[in-house]
Amino acid sequence: MTLCLLCARRRASRDCPALNAGICPPCCGTKRRRTVNCPDDCTYLTTGRKYQAQRELETEILDEARQLSPDLLHNLEYAMLTVRDTRFRDLKDREVKEALENVKKTIETAERKIIYAYRSVDPRIQIVADSVFQVIERHRKGEDELRKVETEEVKVMLTAILAALRETVTRNQDSSTYLELITQYSLGRLVKADEGRAPAKPEPEGLDLPDEPGSTGLIRLS
């Protein structure tokens, strides 16, 4: 096995055109254009730039969403975390991603005056979707003291969350990185309309979850 020219510890799986030698991926990623003068046409350099730009864009989208609609974003995330904490402790980002994709497609289909609910055969995914839909419906109708929102605002929030989820799932299909990240923002309850931005100290409050997928009749788009 040929070892990396730079660290002499890991396998040299990349041919570096700047050094005319093999290096490992970690050294390639951390030393490019810092201690290694990479040519502009290096495949690893161009791929790395695209990946970094995408990561920055997705992080920016989620940060902007948190500033634009902190209560709605928080409550959607709370719906996901409630499923994880009370039903499936091993819930994965990819399952949440599929659930939110179905929710978003259902909403967009309803905007075209077609009532069709995109559903998953996987009960874990469907329960996440039902939980998120429950919160969306309560926000759309201004129920339970939640701020009343329009469909477009919901779509913006779902798009932002999905951007972050796509990143973690692409990197690791079994990741729960996003769920772990949003845990630090969660207050352990829903944020209501008169609170504005999420208050600093949470007061526990439950969120009703369906016993079985689809049992709540949450898809009531009008």
N, C-alpha and C positions, 0 to 999 in steps of 0.2 A: 504494500500500500504506500502510495506517495503522499508524504505529509505536506501541509501548507507551508509555502516558503516564508510566510510572515510570522506565524505562531509556532510552527514546527510541532503542533500537537494534534490538530484535526486533519481529516483526509482532504486532500486537494482535489475537489470535485469541479472546480471552475478554472478554465484557462484564461489567465489574465493577459490581455494584449499589451498592457503597459509594462509589465514585468517580464513578459515572455516566459511565464512559469505558471504552475498550478497553485491556486490558493483556495481556502475554504470559504463557504458562504458568509459566516460571521465576519471574517476579516474583510471580505469584499464589501459587505454592507457598511461596516464602521469606518473603513479607511479610504474608501473611494473619494477622490477629490480632496482628501485631507493630507494623507501621507503618500498616496498613490496618484500619480498624474494620469488619470484615465483619459483615453481618447474619446472624442465626442460620439464616435460611431460604435462604442462598446455596447453590446446588447444588454449587459447587466446594468450599465449606467442608465441607459434610456428607460429600461423597465423599472428600475428603482425610482427614477424621477417621476414616472407616471404613477407608481404606487404611492409615493409620498404625497403627490399632489391630490390624489383621490382621498387619502386619509385626512389631509388638512381640510379638504372640502367637506367631507362627511362630518368631521368634528365641528366645523364652523356651522353647518346646517343645524346640528343638534343644539349647539350653544345658542344660536339665534332663536330656535324654537322655544327654548327654556326661558328666554327673555320675553318673547312675544306672548306666549300663553302658558305661564308657569303653572297655573292651576290645572288646566286641561291636560298638559303633558304629564304633570305629576300624577293626576288621577288615572290616566291610562296606564302609566307605569305601575301604579299601586294595584291596579286590577291584575296585571301580570304577576307581580310579586305575591299577591294573595293566593293565586293558584299554586305558585311554587311552594309557599310557606305552609299551606294547609292541605294540599293534595299531592303534589309531585315534587319532592325535595330534589330530585335529580333532573328537573326540567332543563332542557337545553335551548340555547339561542335559536337553533334551526327550527325547533318546534314553535317557538314564539313567532319567528319570521313567517312561517307558513300560515299560522293563525291570522296574523295581521294582514298578510297578502289577501287572504280570503275576505277579511272584513272590508278592506279597501276596495276590492273588486265588487263586492256586494253593494257598497255605497255608490260606486261609479255606475254600476248597472242600473240602480234605482234612479239616478239622475237622468237616464235615458228613458224613463217611464217604463222600465222593465223590472218587475219584482221577481228576483231570483236570488236565492241565498246560496253562496258558495260555501260548501261544507266539506269537512275532512272525515274520512273513514276512521281516522285515528282519534280515539276518545280524548286523549291528552290534548291534542291540538284543538279539537272542537271545544273543549271546556275553556281553554284560554280565549278562543274567539268569542264564546258566549259571555265570558266575564268582561272582556273589553267592550263588547257590544252593549252590555248592560250599562256601563259607565257612559258610553257615547249617547245612548238613548236618554239617560237621565240629564245629561248636559244639553242635548238638543231641545228637550222639553222644559228645561229649567226646574226639574223636580228636586225635591229634598234639599233646597237651598243652594243647589249648584248653579254656576253661572250659565245662562242660556247662550248657546253657541250656534253658528251657522255651519252647514255641511262643509264649506270650503275651508274653514279653520280646522275642522277635524281631519280633512285630507292632508293639510299641510303638516299637522302633527304626526300622522301616520307615515307620511313620506320621510320625515326626519328620523323617526325611530327605525324605519326599514333601512335607511342609509347606513345607520350605525350597525344594525344587525347583519347586513350584507357583508360588512367588513370583517366582523368576528367569525361569521360562518365560513367565509371564503378562506380564512386562515386556519380554521379548525372546526370540522363538522361537529365535534363533540364539545364545543366550547360553551361555557355559561358566563363568559366574560362580561357581556352586556348586562345580564341580570345582576351580576355581582357589582358592577359599576353603579347601576341606578339604585341599589340598596342604600347607598350613602345619602341619596336625596330624599328617600322615602320618610314620611312622617308617621307612617303606620295608620293612616286614616285618609279619608277624602278631604280635599281642601274646598271650602264652600265659597260662594260668591262674595260675601261681605268681608272676606279675609284679604283680598287682593293677592299680593305675593305670598307664597307659602310661609307661615309663621315659623319661628325657630323651634318651639317646643311642641311635640305631638301629643294628642290626646287620643287614646285608642278608640277605634270605632270599627265595627265589622262591615264587611261587604258580603252580601248574600251570594252564594255560588250555586250553580245547578248541581243536583245530585247526579244527573245523567246528562250526556251531551244532548243539547237541543230541547231540554225539558222546560226551559223558561219562556219560550216564545219571544225571545228578545228581538228578533228581526221584524220590527214593525216600522218600516219606512213609509213616510207619508209626505 
